[in-house]
């Protein structure tokens, strides 16, 4: 991928991208080609000396451009660079209304870096872009710092994309845990991996039960980030669902729904991507990640429909559908993360590709947010908006608990397909200890893009929620929800 650096408007480049607002007089060359400065619109024209190319990039009406518009403009410019070897983005220099200069620089950098992403690990002929360097023009030290921060966030997002895109046979629970260990060692994070009998000793019975149908043994990983200058802030817990392949178990998925099930670890990938960025950002918030990793397969030892799982907190779940394994796996991990003890986090956010039901209401690009705490929900929604990721808060409707009733256990893991996204969130809420702030992100749809690339989002793994988690931690470091 091309190297991205901060520079100034005098840095030479084969192609230069400049921002335009709707109504601002453009060159006759651009007008003849229909350039009206719509957000993301790009028209290329020769420079006056004929030695380079200028990309005219639209920002829409002045001064209404948002951070998302700058991010989209940078992505459009990168994709329009063609055979150029170097590109200078002057987009952040646009004096645009309420968007601070550092935020413009951050957005432009993220848009460029994320649009440059390619996953070609398994292609015999790898696509090599001629673009070797992208310069984000900045005008101050604050903007220069914003570029460095944006690169850390973009690298974390691209790491999550790589993990989601990796074939499930190459990213088994064991191999995933090994990659996390290597990342932790390289970045100064703490990491502990549990396996075999240690999972039972920890009380992670849901994880053990779901993994029984696979020849690949489960792993459970805890990763810790401690601010370099120390911190008195309470620990934030990030829980990520890591089902590296989900066949549905004995409740087997239809074959046409199985091809993207390597992405069922998108929650764990998002948490890992966010953790990878924290040492470079030096955020003053201690963070602990809780990552259950397993395959859900229909082997001879698989969890049966009708089996009962006894969880870490002593309660029980009747398995009525083995393809609703995510909530069974997360239950014990949430109990561990929130119960009193050395591993407790005072605020917990779980991220999971949990249900397909939300797509019917929210579409394919928006995740669902649940939280009983209004201030925490507002903080996460604000973070998602700043990050350029779409989240919609859904209610924890108490009357939907009637669908969790079991005749033989404390609850079922599935009984009614209508409202399953809400029922799954209510299921998870049962395992949150009192006095613990909690939010649940269901990212089943936006974690994997089955359509053509758009804006800064590629086909395949999107890295969704990495940026939202980091922005949430950034906001949390200045104002703790309570």
Residue, then its C-alpha position, 0 to 999 in steps of 0.5 A: x500500500x502507498x505510504x501516507x505522510x503529512x506535508x504542505x501544499x508545496x510538496x511536488x506530486x504527479x497528481x494534486x487533489x483540490x477541494x471545491x464547493x458547489x457554486x464556487x467558480x471552476x475552470x471552463x475545462x471542469x464545467x464542460x465536463x459537468x463538474x458541479x462539486x457534488x460531494x465525492x465528484x471528481x474531474x481530472x484536468x491537466x495542470x497549467x504547465x502540463x506536467x501533472x494532473x489536478x483532481x477537482x473534488x467536490x465537497x458540496x455546498x459551502x460551508x456545509x461539508x462534514x467530516x464524512x464528506x472530507x473522508x469520502x472526498x479523499x477516498x474518491x481522489x485516491x480511486x481517481x489517481x489512475x497510474x500516478x506514482x504520487x498524489x498530494x491531497x490539498x483537501x484538508x486545506x479547505x476552510x470549511x465552516x464548523x469542521x476544525x482543521x485537525x478534524x479535516x486532516x484526520x478525515x482526509x487521511x482516513x479516507x485515503x488510507x482506507x480507500x487504498x486497502x486491498x486484500x490479495x493474500x491469496x491471488x497468484x498475481x497480486x495487484x500492485x498499485x503504481x501509487x507509492x506515496x500520498x501526501x496529506x497537505x497540512x498547515x499546522x502541528x495539530x494537523x500533522x498530529x491528526x494525520x499520525x493518529x488517523x493512520x493508527x486508526x486506519x491501520x487498525x481498521x485494515x487489520x480487522x479487514x484482513x482478519x475478516x477476509x482471511x479464509x476460515x481454514x487459515x484463521x482457525x481459533x488456534x491461529x487467530x489466538x496466535x496472531x493476537x499473541x504476536x500483535x500483543x508482543x509487537x505493540x506492548x499489550x498484555x496477552x493471555x491465551x486459555x485452552x483445553x481444560x483451562x476453559x472449563x476451569x474458567x467456567x466458559x461452558x458456552x464456549x466449550x459447548x459450541x466448540x464440541x462439534x469442531x475438530x478445531x479446539x476453542x481458545x479464549x484470549x484476554x488482551x490488556x492495554x495500560x496507558x503509558x503514563x498510567x491512569x486512574x480511570x476505570x477499565x473499559x472492557x471490550x468483548x468480541x464474538x470470535x466464531x471463526x466459521x459458523x456452519x450453524x451447527x446441527x441447525x445447518x445454514x442453507x449453503x447459499x448463506x454460508x459463504x460469508x460465515x468466515x466473517x462471524x468473527x467480525x466482532x473479535x476482529x474489530x476489538x483486535x483492530x481497536x486494541x492494535x491502535x491504542x499504543x500509538x494513540x496513547x489514550x489515557x484509558x485502561x482497556x481489557x479485551x475478552x475474546x472467545x474464539x471457536x468454530x460452530x460445526x456439525x461434527x459428532x460431538x456437536x451441541x444438540x437441539x434440546x441440550x442445556x448449558x449451565x453458565x458461569x453465573x449458575x443459570x441455564x440455557x436450553x439450546x433450541x437452535x444451534x445457529x444461535x450460538x453467539x449469545x451462548x458463547x458470549x454469555x459466560x464471557x460477559x459474566x466474567x467481564x462484569x462480575x466482581x474480581x480482578x478481571x472486572x471492567x466497570x464499563x463493557x461494550x460487546x461487539x458481535x455479528x449476532x443476528x441477521x434480523x436487524x438487516x430487515x430494518x436497518x439495511x446492510x450498512x448500519x449496526x444496531x446499538x443496545x444499552x439501558x444507559x442513555x448517556x452511554x448510548x449517546x456517547x457511542x452514537x456520537x462516536x460512531x457519527x465522528x467515525x463515519x460509521x452508521x449505528x442505530x439505537x434499538x430498544x430493549x423491549x421488556x415484553x420480548x422476554x416472553x420469547x426467552x421462556x423455557x419449559x426446562x431451563x432458565x431461558x432458551x437461546x432461540x424461540x421466535x424469529x421475529x424480533x430476534x435482534x432484540x431478544x438476543x440483546x435481552x439474552x445478553x443483558x441477563x449476564x451483565x452484573x448490576x452497576x455495570x455500564x453495558x452496551x451491545x453492538x450487533x454488526x452482523x450486516x455492516x461487518x461484511x460488504x457483499x456489494x461493490x465498494x463504496x466511499x472508503x469501504x471495500x468489498x468483503x471485510x469492512x473493519x466496521x466498529x474499529x473506528x467507533x470503539x476508538x472514538x468512544x474511548x477517546x470521548x470516554x477519556x474526557x467525559x465518563x458516562x455514568 
